[in-house]
Amino acid sequence: MTVSVASGQSSFAPNQFAAGMPGAGLGRLYNFCAGPSMLPEEVLRQAQDEVWNVRNSGIGIMELSHRGKLFDEILHETEATARKVGNIPANFKVLFLTGGATSQNFQVPANVLPDHGVAAFLTTGYWSERTWEEIGVYTDRAYEAFSGKKEGYKHCPTDSEIRYADKPVYVHMCTNNTLYGTQWRNADGSIRTPRIPDGSFLVADMCSDIFSRPVDWNEFGIVYAGAQKNVGIAGISVVVVREDLLKPVRKLPRMLDYSVLARDESRHNTPPVFPIYMCNLVFNWILKQGGTAELLKRNSEKAQIVYDVLDQSKFYKAHARADSRSLMNLTFHTPSAKLDDLFCEEAFKAGMDQIKGHRNTGGMRASMYNAFPREGAVALAQFMREFEKKHG
Ligand SMILES: *Cc1c(COP(=O)(O)O)cnc(C)c1O
């Protein structure tokens, strides 16, 4: 079997991996990419088989009719396993939509925000800033109830830092800020949500931490996430909508209308069959691991392994404030941009790829989502200590 290693940094012969290296003999690196990101090995293996022949149907998953019986079965299973993994109540619809999380920047207001309606934004990072910037297409009465921009997005606010003005239809938040490495969380990693005005509902971008920890869905009206970080591959978003919000506030094209997409089980047109199938495999994998409570435990442990190094070091500086640091994306830098580059270069030679920070933040970003193995966190921590010894 030949396996090639994809990397933006330089060409790398897979057989350079020594015994004991990540993916020894498999030609695979620890992939710290912020998204798309690592998938569980057993999921990739099963998908590999079923690209050829899915469930002994004699047809490959990418060739399967989206109207046939077998896809009915797979789609219904995917929704059922999503509900089981998330513990999503019956009064929410689970939709699988195209256009990525970014399309929810217009699909949410299109469905639920009337002309001149008020919406409030908690701007805690790059993605929530994009959402805030775009709301002007739908209303002239949106406002930021919090913005962390001036402090460089180092934390997620407490209730006393949030200022509501006119009562909003909804409040938008991003539960995990992928670029800056901050997360709305309590000390034990569990999700923390802001106070919102009575009668408003919460809309959450959960792209980079959906199904990484338990969530009480009753606190939300709409939750969305592109699948490519924690639950699958690019091409599909999981969108969870409370049933009473399935009444569009204006006339909409059908492909934009949540109620049409819910009625037609996310296949008003040809849905991305393969990405939906991949979600199903990952959801089943999560259930096999023990569900989101177990994943929170593992994700906390993985993150702590690396945060311990940061806490004990004068060489590395963390970007995020300690009370808000993310269990998914860990951001830090060395004393200079030059050393940051060298860090990434040498990390790559040690089998760790895609660790360079976003251009907005510089430094490093280690993304360790659900499927990222604990050994990868251990390897990074060890590498960081050695790098500090050499260059500190
Ligand atoms: C990745 C990401 C997005 C963008 O997702 P797309 O599916 O590429 O549109 C939005 N929000 C957050 C928090 C993200 O991490």
The ligand as an SDF file (V2000), in Angstrom:
LIG
                    3D

 15 15  0  0  0  0  0  0  0  0999 V2000
  -13.9280   27.1480   10.5990 C   0  0  0  0  0  0  0  0  0  0  0  0
  -14.8670   28.0610   11.2320 C   0  0  0  0  0  0  0  0  0  0  0  0
  -15.8490   28.7480   10.4910 C   0  0  0  0  0  0  0  0  0  0  0  0
  -15.9340   28.6700    8.9810 C   0  0  0  0  0  0  0  0  0  0  0  0
  -16.4620   27.4760    8.5840 O   0  0  0  0  0  0  0  0  0  0  0  0
  -16.7450   27.1590    7.0360 P   0  0  0  0  0  0  0  0  0  0  0  0
  -17.4040   25.8270    7.0980 O   0  0  0  0  0  0  0  0  0  0  0  0
  -15.4270   27.1830    6.3490 O   0  0  0  0  0  0  0  0  0  0  0  0
  -17.6510   28.2100    6.5160 O   0  0  0  0  0  0  0  0  0  0  0  0
  -16.7470   29.5350   11.1810 C   0  0  0  0  0  0  0  0  0  0  0  0
  -16.6940   29.6490   12.5150 N   0  0  0  0  0  0  0  0  0  0  0  0
  -15.7710   29.0140   13.2530 C   0  0  0  0  0  0  0  0  0  0  0  0
  -15.7640   29.1710   14.7260 C   0  0  0  0  0  0  0  0  0  0  0  0
  -14.8240   28.2080   12.6300 C   0  0  0  0  0  0  0  0  0  0  0  0
  -13.9040   27.5800   13.3720 O   0  0  0  0  0  0  0  0  0  0  0  0
  1  2  1  0
  2  3  1  0
  2 14  2  0
  3  4  1  0
  3 10  2  0
  4  5  1  0
  5  6  1  0
  6  7  2  0
  6  8  1  0
  6  9  1  0
 10 11  1  0
 11 12  2  0
 12 13  1  0
 12 14  1  0
 14 15  1  0
M  END
$$$$
